Amino acid sequence: MSLPVLVSTRLDRLGRSMLHMISLGADLRGRGIGLKVLEQGIDTATAEGSAMFGMLSVLAEFQRELNGANTRDGFAAARARGRKGGRPSKLSPGQIELAQRRTTQAITPSRRSPTC
């Protein structure tokens, strides 16, 4: 009889943090479920695979943190060059000014357009 196995293509797809992946590994072990990670060749049914899972969990979290830092650095550099994030505005500067003026004025029912 073979044990059930959770199969993942990559280790970083299993969890968001090292703590979460280690917790998942312990939970699976406690339930008698093995873990195979195809890309990294990890099989927690072996001692080597279990040790490799722990080491690669740390590296996967480190890689995610680096990616986040690189993204933040890229946004900061773009802002320093005058780039603004987000999609382009649908309204022209004149339309925005008109809308702001209208919201600051009290609009009474008699001042509304007849179509409202």
Secondary structure, DSSP 8 states (H G I E B T S, - for coil): ----EEEES-GGGS-SSHHHHHHHHHHHHHTT-EEEETTTTEETTSHHHHHHHHHHHHHHHHHHHHHHHHHHHHHHHHHHTT---S---SS-HHHHHHHHHHHHS---GGGS-TT-
